[in-house]
Every structure is written in structure tokens, then in C-alpha cells.
């Protein structure tokens, strides 16, 4: 079954990347097979080897294509108008019952330990996300919403640590925390950032 009739190479690549994201999130990097990915994409293995050379290159390409969306799912979108509403919404999301949110991000972090290209890509992506969050905090300081004594870089790193840590904890079968208590804790953190 090679390339699907009437489908462009770009559409084939997009189908492969979508299928790879699904399979890697479901089966993990080690557990995913080319056969499983091609079955998910509805194609043969030929296009994978034509476009990517194999599973490792496909994984890195999939990370490039899906990391921003995964970070949006884990960390929240940075298109909020103010940092305190972003942090409050992120905090309420972190208290949700565990789901598959972030499964692909966990696989990417694990893969980064053994694949220098995946490590470089994640480091660049996380650094850029921290930079954008720090800029959002700086805008909050300029508008008088956020305490000027707060370090934007430190708050951005703290937010990344909490969000990524919640993904790891969410992947385990731990009892959930009380949502009201979690909201109170996050509310206290957000209030501590506000200008006095």
C-alpha cells in the first residue's frame, strides 16, 4: 500500500506525523513500531523511509510538529491578556483528574535523555516558552498588575516545573488532590505575585 492515490507528499507527511504522535503517546517510543504507525496513517512503511529514514528521525520530526501544541495542553496558551489569569487557569487545569494530556511530552522528555536532537529541540522549545512567559510577567509589571519585585524568569521557571511535574504525577495512579484545596493554594501563589 504505498502513498495514497490523490494525496500529495505534504499530506502524506502530515498524516504520518499525526499518526506518529498518536502511536508514540499511546505506546511510547520504545513500544511504537513502524507497522503500528503506518497502520494508524493508513499507508505502507515506504513513505516513512522516504521522508524520515526511520523511527528516530520520524520521532524528532513529530516533536517539531507537535511540541508547541503539547506545551499549550500542559502549560496553557500564552495568549491570555494577563499573567494572573493565565496562572489561575493553569492551576485549575493541573487539579483535573489524570488523562492522556502530556503523554507525548513525557515520551519526548524520556527520548531526550538518549537522543541529542530531541534534547536540543526540547531545550529550545522550553526556553522559548519560558521567555514568552517571562515577557508576559514583565508586561504585568509594566501595567502595575504584577509586583515589580517578582523575578519574571524565576516565576516562568516555577510555572514550567509545576506544570511538567503535574504531567509526570498525572501519569501515575496516585489519588487526586482535593480541587478546592488546590485552587486555594494556586490562588495564594497568584495573589503573592500581584502588585501591592
C-alpha positions as CSV (number, residue, x, y, z in Angstrom):
1,X,0.0,0.0,0.0
2,X,2.4,3.0,-0.9
3,X,1.3,6.5,-1.0
4,X,-2.5,7.0,-1.1
5,X,-3.8,8.0,-4.5
6,X,-4.6,11.7,-4.9
7,X,-2.7,12.6,-1.8
8,X,0.3,14.9,-2.0
9,X,3.7,14.2,-0.4
10,X,2.9,17.0,2.1
11,X,-0.4,15.5,3.1
12,X,1.3,12.1,3.4
13,X,3.9,13.6,5.8
14,X,1.2,15.4,7.8
15,X,-0.7,12.0,8.1
16,X,2.5,10.3,9.2
17,X,3.2,13.0,11.8
18,X,-0.3,12.8,13.2
19,X,-0.2,9.0,13.3
20,X,3.2,9.1,14.9
21,X,2.0,11.4,17.6
22,X,-0.9,9.2,18.4
23,X,1.2,6.0,18.4
24,X,4.1,7.4,20.4
25,X,1.8,8.8,23.0
26,X,-0.1,5.5,23.3
27,X,2.8,3.1,23.1
28,X,5.9,5.1,24.0
29,X,9.0,5.5,21.8
30,X,10.3,2.0,22.6
31,X,6.9,0.3,22.2
32,X,5.9,2.1,19.0
33,X,6.6,0.2,15.8
34,X,6.8,1.4,12.2
35,X,4.0,-1.1,11.4
36,X,1.7,0.4,14.1
37,X,2.4,4.0,12.8
38,X,1.8,3.1,9.2
39,X,-1.4,1.2,10.2
40,X,-2.6,4.4,12.0
41,X,-1.7,6.5,9.0
42,X,-3.3,4.1,6.5
43,X,-0.1,3.7,4.4
44,X,2.9,1.4,4.0
45,X,6.3,1.9,5.5
46,X,7.7,3.3,2.3
47,X,6.8,6.9,2.9
48,X,8.4,6.8,6.4
49,X,11.7,5.7,5.0
50,X,11.4,8.1,2.0
51,X,10.7,11.1,4.2
52,X,12.3,10.3,7.5
53,X,14.8,7.5,7.2
54,X,13.3,5.6,10.2
55,X,11.6,5.7,13.5
56,X,14.2,8.0,15.2
57,X,14.0,10.7,12.5
58,X,10.2,10.4,12.4
59,X,10.1,10.9,16.2
60,X,12.1,14.1,16.0
61,X,10.0,15.4,13.1
62,X,6.9,14.6,15.1
63,X,8.3,16.5,18.1
64,X,8.9,19.5,15.9
65,X,5.4,19.4,14.6
66,X,3.6,18.8,17.9
67,X,5.6,20.2,20.7
68,X,4.0,23.6,20.8
69,X,0.5,22.1,20.9
70,X,1.6,19.7,23.6
71,X,3.0,22.6,25.7
72,X,-0.2,24.5,25.2
73,X,-2.1,21.5,26.5
74,X,0.3,21.2,29.5
75,X,1.2,24.8,30.3
76,X,-1.8,26.7,28.9
77,X,-1.8,29.0,25.9
78,X,0.1,32.2,26.3
79,X,-2.5,34.3,24.6
80,X,-4.1,35.4,27.9
81,X,-4.2,39.1,28.4
82,X,-2.7,38.9,31.8
83,X,-0.3,36.7,33.7
84,X,-2.5,36.2,36.8
85,X,-5.4,34.8,34.7
86,X,-3.0,32.5,32.9
87,X,-1.6,31.2,36.2
88,X,-5.0,30.8,37.7
89,X,-6.4,28.9,34.7
90,X,-3.2,26.8,34.6
91,X,-3.6,26.0,38.3
92,X,-7.2,24.9,37.9
93,X,-6.2,22.7,34.9
94,X,-3.5,21.0,37.0
95,X,-6.1,19.8,39.5
96,X,-8.0,17.9,36.8
97,X,-8.2,14.1,37.0
98,X,-5.3,12.5,35.2
99,X,-5.8,11.9,31.5
100,X,-3.6,11.4,28.4
101,X,-2.7,15.1,28.5
102,X,1.1,15.3,28.2
103,X,1.7,11.6,27.3
104,X,3.6,12.7,24.3
105,X,5.6,15.3,26.3
106,X,6.6,12.5,28.8
107,X,7.9,10.4,25.8
108,X,9.8,13.4,24.5
109,X,11.5,14.0,27.8
110,X,12.5,10.4,28.1
111,X,13.7,10.3,24.5
112,X,15.7,13.5,25.1
113,X,17.9,11.5,27.6
114,X,19.2,9.4,24.8
115,X,18.7,11.4,21.6
116,X,20.7,14.7,21.3
117,X,18.5,16.1,18.6
118,X,15.4,15.5,20.7
119,X,17.2,17.1,23.7
120,X,18.2,20.1,21.7
121,X,14.7,20.6,20.4
122,X,13.0,20.3,23.8
123,X,15.6,22.6,25.4
124,X,15.0,25.3,22.7
125,X,11.2,24.9,23.0
126,X,11.1,25.0,26.8
127,X,13.5,28.0,26.8
128,X,11.3,29.8,24.3
129,X,8.1,29.1,26.3
130,X,9.9,30.4,29.5
131,X,11.0,33.5,27.6
132,X,7.4,34.2,26.4
133,X,6.0,33.6,29.9
134,X,8.7,35.9,31.4
135,X,7.7,38.6,28.9
136,X,4.0,38.2,29.9
137,X,5.1,38.8,33.5
138,X,7.1,41.8,32.6
139,X,4.1,43.3,30.8
140,X,2.1,42.7,34.0
141,X,4.8,44.5,36.0
142,X,4.8,47.4,33.5
143,X,1.0,47.7,33.8
144,X,1.2,47.6,37.6
145,X,-0.7,44.3,37.9
146,X,2.3,42.2,39.0
147,X,4.7,43.1,41.8
148,X,7.8,44.7,40.4
149,X,10.0,42.8,42.9
150,X,9.0,39.5,41.4
151,X,11.6,37.9,39.1
152,X,9.9,37.1,35.7
153,X,12.5,34.4,34.9
154,X,12.0,32.7,38.3
155,X,8.2,32.7,38.0
156,X,8.4,31.4,34.5
157,X,10.7,28.5,35.6
158,X,8.5,27.8,38.6
159,X,5.5,27.6,36.3
160,X,7.3,25.2,34.0
161,X,8.4,23.0,36.9
162,X,4.8,22.8,38.4
163,X,3.2,22.1,35.0
164,X,5.7,19.5,33.9
165,X,5.7,17.9,37.3
166,X,1.9,17.7,37.2
167,X,2.1,15.8,33.9
168,X,4.5,13.3,35.4
169,X,2.3,12.9,38.6
170,X,-0.8,12.6,36.4
171,X,0.7,9.7,34.5
172,X,0.9,7.7,37.8
173,X,-2.1,6.1,39.6
174,X,-2.0,8.5,42.6
175,X,-5.0,9.7,44.4
176,X,-6.1,13.1,43.2
177,X,-5.7,16.2,45.4
178,X,-8.8,18.0,46.6
179,X,-9.7,20.5,43.9
180,X,-10.8,23.2,46.4
181,X,-7.5,22.9,48.3
182,X,-5.5,23.0,45.1
183,X,-7.4,26.1,44.0
184,X,-6.7,27.8,47.3
185,X,-3.0,27.0,47.0
186,X,-2.8,28.3,43.4
187,X,-4.9,31.4,44.4
188,X,-2.4,32.1,47.2
189,X,0.5,31.9,44.7
190,X,-1.2,34.2,42.2
191,X,-2.1,36.7,45.0
192,X,1.5,36.8,46.1
193,X,2.5,37.9,42.6
194,X,0.1,40.8,42.4
195,X,1.3,44.3,43.0
196,X,0.6,45.7,46.5
